[in-house]
């Protein structure tokens, strides 16, 4: 279009020259000036268009070059991390095995006071070890001396006729292991009374001031007791030796109770450099010696990926997961290489800021080291008071496992039709990952990283299915 206008202007100049004899000089000058201005404007437009095109080309090439350089640098870094992970994986497993050997042959602690089981008499006589008392003073100071006799659930009278209760069952585990589905189905038994919330998370989190890491006022313990008011009120209204009420129990379904000991460093002696002498399992054992614990575990490799994708946004992909795994496994291996064992590396820098070895705020390797957490509970409780379930078995064999759970809890058995109905329930909170499967390279790294822990879990539980051989 610009060129057509130029041609038109040129023709008009020719016409102008031809018309010199017919027009006066001033008119000719005026027309000539307008046409020359038109030509200059068109030329300027063409130059500006060429300059814009050149600038866009140069800027585009610069952006593309920078993006390419960034991508190449990222790929080089990942390549080095992958090479290191592949080269060091056997050393990592060897160091983990050495770490488990230390756990089996030595005390958990270097200069810490020796760990011992606590009795109700110790609480009554106020003979608690300092490192244990500091973990839960609001509990030990307010705890009742005796429970109501003849009832399955631990309850007691307070202030006259008021009844308070704590849970008979802790249904724990780790996030993304099916804890919600397990809770909903198990708690469908007519003798199990639901708490106000499925996950109060009181023992490990909500009894602390998260910013300061300090215990909240003693009132928080009574707040936790209110979670079980439904059972307490039912017992209060049926205190005439009602045998059905005596069988009732309630449950705390917080997964974090099993593994999370966030603020341990604030409440133990400074010389405890390899982890706490006592953990939440010891506190619960001291006040609820007859309680029962059910923990459900999923293949740790799949659990980690599911947790990463479930809690993240669109920016989380199999590739970003791979990068975080490489960094976290390198961090954990560095701790093992410096002389730590699996337990000490889990608790190292675990100081309430969610910062610890092998954790970059997005990938928490330590949750999947189930054997270390299981050891804490097995040290505190008799084996017959703990039940361990595989996530994979739960979803494929619910009709077989659910009656076993009710038997473990000493509850009345249900008819097969009732079991079928309960197992047919769908968990509304399940969310599928839409980003695709994890990379094969990531799966290989994680399978090898968790291998020693899986072997240890199979050993201490006596169940070889916890090797997850079919998934590795």
N, C-alpha and C positions, 0 to 999 in steps of 0.2 A: 504494500500500500504506500509506503514511504517513497519507493522508487517511482511509482506512477505519478505521485505529486510532483516529484522533481522533474520528470519529463514534461509534465503539463506546464510547470513554471518556465522551463526552457523555451517551449513553443511560444509561450506568451511573450518572452523577450524578443523573439524573432518578429512576432506581430508588432511589438512596440517599435522596433527599428523601421519596419515597413511603413508604420503609421506616422513617422516623423513629419512628413509633409502635411499631414492633415490636423495635427494637434499642436498646441503651443508648447513651449519649452517647460513651463511650470507644471502643466498637467502630466507631461511625459516623465518629469523627475519624480512626481508623487507616485505614479504607478510603478516606476522602476524601483523606488525605495521599498515599497510594499512587497514586491516580488523577491528582491534580494534578502529581505528579512525572513521571508518564508523559506528560502533556500538555506539560509544559515541555521534556522530552527530545525529543519529536517536533518541537516548534517549533524547537528549537535545530538539530536535524538539517536541517530545511528551510532555515533561514538559512545554515547552513554549506554546504549544497549549492548555494544561490544564489550565495554568495560564491565558491566554487570555480569555478562556471561563468563568473562575471564575470571572475575572475582569468585563467582560461585564455583567454578571449576577448581580453582586453587584451594578454596576453603573446604570443599568436598574432599579433595585429595588429601588435605591435611588431616581432616577428621578420620577418614578411612585409614590413613597411615598410622595415626595415633591408636585407633581401635585395634588395628592389626598388631601393632607393637605390644599393646596391653594384653591381647589374647595370647600372643606368642610367649610373653613373659609368664602369664598365668599357667599356660600349658607346660612351660619349662619347670616352674615351681612344682606343679602337680606331678610331673614326671620324676623329679628328684624325690618328692615325698613318697611316691609309689615305689621307687627303687629302694629307698630306705626301709619302707614297711615290708617289702618282700624280703630284703636281705636280713632284717632284724627279727622277723617273726619267730624263728626258732629260738633266738636268744630270749625273746619276751616270754615264750612258753617255759623255757628253762628257769628263768628268774621267777615266774609265777609258781612253778613247782617247788622251787626253793623256799618261796614265801609261804606256801602251804605247809611245807615240812616244818618251818619255824612255828607256825600256828599249832601244829600237832605235837611238837616236842618241847616247846618253851611256853612260858607264861606270856600272856598278851602284852605285858607291860615291862618296861625296863626297871625304873626306880619307883614305880607306883605301888601303893599298898596292894596286897593280894586280894583278888576277887573272891567273894564267898557268898553263899546263899543266905538270905535274911528271913527270919521267922517273924510271926506276929508278936511273939514275946519280945523280940529285939525292938519292935516299934513301941510296944507298951512301956518297956523299960528305958526307952530313948537311948538305945545302944547302937544306933546306926552308924556305919562308917561315914565320915564327913563327905567323901566324894559322892556317896549315894544320896545322903540327905539334901545336899545342895541342888541335886537334880529336880527335886519336887518337894520343897518344904511345905507348900500350901496343902499338899496331899497328906503328908505324914503328920502334920500338926492337927488336921481336922478329921483324920480317919477314925472310924468307930472301933471300939475295942472288941465288940462282938456283933455277929450277924444274927438275923432272925432264924431260929431253928426250924427245920422241916421244909424249907423252901429251896428249890433248885437254884434260883438266882440270888446273888449276894445283895441283900437289902437289910436295912436297919431302921430303928425308930430314932427320931431326933425331935427334941422339943415337945415331948408329950406323945401325941398320936400321929405326928407327921412321919411319913415313911420316905426314905431315900434309897435309891438303887444305883448300882454300877453294873456294867454288862457282864454276863456270864460267858459271852463269846466275842472274840475279836476276829473279825473276818478281814484279813489283811492281804498283803501281796505287794504288787507294784502296778503303777498305772499302765493301762493298755494290755493288761493280762486277763481281762474279763471279770474284774472284781465287781462291777455293777450288775452284770448278768448273774453272777454267782449269788450276790446279796439278794437280788429280787426273787430268785427261785428258792434259795434256802429259807428266806424269811416268809415264804408262803405257807409254811407249816402253821397250823392254827395255834400252836403253843409258843410261837415266837412273836413277841410284841415289838413292833417297829419303834425305833427312836424317832425324835423329831426330825433329825437329819440322818441321811445315810452315812455321811462323812463329817463328823464334828471336827476331826483333825485336831483335837484338843491336846493330846499327850505330847505331840511333837511340834505343834505350831501355835495354836490359838491361845495357849496359856502364857505365851511370851509377848512382850512388846517387840515387834519385829524390827523396829528401828534401833532400839537400844540393846536388844537381846536379853533384857531383864524380865524376871517373872512379873506377871500382872498381880494386882491385889488378890488376896485370898478369895474374894468374891467370885473370881473366875472359876474356882473349883465348884462352887454351888451352882454357877451357871451351867457347868458341864452336867451336873447331877439333874438339872431340869430337862436335859435331853431324854431322860428315862422316866419322866413323870407319868406317862401313860401306864406303864407297868405299876409304878408306885400307887397311883390312884385306884387301879383295879384291885391291888392287894389290900388297900385300905378299906375298900367297900366289901371285901370278902375275907374277913379275918376269922371267920367261924369254921376253921379247919376245912375249907373247901379244897378238896384234893386236886381239882383241875387247876386252880389258881396257884397251888404250891408247885405245880410242874412248869409254870410259865417262866420264860427267860427272855432277855433282851440282848441286843447285839450292837456293837460299834463296828461300822463298816469302813473305817478310814484306812486306805492302803498305806499311807505314810507311817502309820504306827509300826509297821514291820521294819522299815529301813532308815527312817529319817531321824538323826540325832544332831540336829543343826547346831545347837548352842553348847555342845559338850565342853568346849575349851574354856568357857566362862566359869564352869563349875567344878573343875578338877584341879588337882595339884599341878603346878608348873612343870614338875619333873616327869609328868606323863607325856612323853614325847611320841609314843607309838600308838596313841589312841586312848580313849577313856577307860577307866577301870570298870565303871558301871554305865549301862545304857538304859533306855526306856524299858526294855524287856525286864531288867532287874527291878525297876520300880513297880511294874505291874505284878511281877511274881511276889514281891514282898507284901503287897496289900491284897492281892487276889490269887492266893496260891492254888486254888482249884479251878481257875478260869481255863478256857480252852481257846486254842488259836488255830484257825484254818488259813493257810496261805496258798495262793494260786500263782503258778509261774508259767510263763510263755517262753518259747525259744528266744533267748536274749537278743539274738541278731534281729529277728523280726519285730520284737517288742521295741527295740531302739528306733527302728525305722518308722514304725507306726506312731510312736510318741512324737518323733520329730515332725512328721507330716501333719499329724492331728492338731498340734498346738501352734503351727506356723501359718503364714499367709502365702500369697501367690509366689513370693520370691523363693520359697523352698522347693528345691528340685532334687532328683537323684544325684545330680552333679554337685550341688552345694552340700548335700548330706555327705558325700564322699570326701569332700575337702575337710569338713568338720571332724569326720572320723579319723582321718590321717593325723590331724593336729592333736586330737584327744588321745589317741593310742600312743603317739610319740611322747606326750606329756606324762602319761601313766608309766610308760617304759622307763622314762628318765628317773622317776621316783624309785622304781624297782632296782634300777641299775645303781642308784646311790645307796643301796642297802636296805630299802624298805621291803615290807611284805605286803600282801594284798590288803590286810586289815589296816595297817598303818598308812598306806597310800590312799585308802578310801577316806580316812579321817584327817589326813594331813590338810591343814588350812581350811578345814570344814568348820568355819567360825561364825556362821550365821549370816554371812554375806553371799551364800550360795556359791562360794568359790572353793574349789578343791581340785585335786589332781584329776586330770582326765575329764574336765568339765569346762566347756567354753560357753556356758549359758544356753546352749542349744542342743548339745549332745551329752547326755549324762551316762557315761559308761558304767559308773559305779552302781547304778540301780540294777543292772543285769548280772552283777557278781553275787548271785543269789546265795551261794554257799557261805559267803562271809556273814551275811545277815542271818541266815538260818543257824549258823553256829552260835550267834549271840542268844537266840531263843532256846536252842538246845542246851546251852550252858545254864540258862536260868530255869527252864521247865523240864519236867520228866518227858521222855519221848512220847509216852502215851497220851499226853495232853496237847500234842501238836499233830495236825494233819496237813500233808502237802499234796496238792493236786496240780496236774498239768492242764494248762489252758486247752491244748489240742484234744486231750481226752475228755475234758468237760463238755466240749461242744459236740463230740461224737458219741459219748457214752453217758449222757446226763441221766438216763433212766436207770443206769446201773450205779452211778456214783451217788446220786441224791439220797437213795435209801441208806447207803453207807455213811453219809454225812449225818443223817438223823440218828443212826445207831451210835455214831461217835459222840453225839451230843446227848445221848441217853433220852431221846424223845420217843414218843409213841410212833410206831411205824404206820405208814399210810397205805391205803389200797393202791394197787397198780394203776387203776383208772385215775386216781388223784395225782400220782407221780407223772403219768402221761400228760395230764392237763397242765401241770406246772412246767414240765420240760418243753411244752409246746409254746410257751410264752415267748414273745419276741422282745428283745431289749431295744427300746426306742432311742437310746443314746448312741448306738453304733453308727459310725461314720466311715464310709469307704474312702480310700485314698484314690484321687483322680489323677495323680501325677505319674502313675506307672510304677513298675517294680524298681527296687534298688539295683545299682550296677553290679554285675557279677564280681568285679574286682573288689567292691566294697564288702559284699557278702563273704568273699574268701578271707579278707582281712579280719572281719568280725568273728567269723566262725573259729578262726585260729586263736584270736584273742580270748574268746570265752571258753575255749576247749578245756583248759585246766580246771576252771571253775565248775563247768558242767560235770567233769569227772568227779570232782570233790563232792558236789551235791548228790550225785548218784551214790557215792560211797557213804556219806553220813546219813542219808535217808534210807539206804538199803533198797533203792528203786532204780534199776538200770535204765528205765525209760527217760530219766532226766538227762541222759546223754544226748537225747534228740538226734540219734544217728540217722533217722530217716530224713532229716532236714539238712544234713551237712555233707 
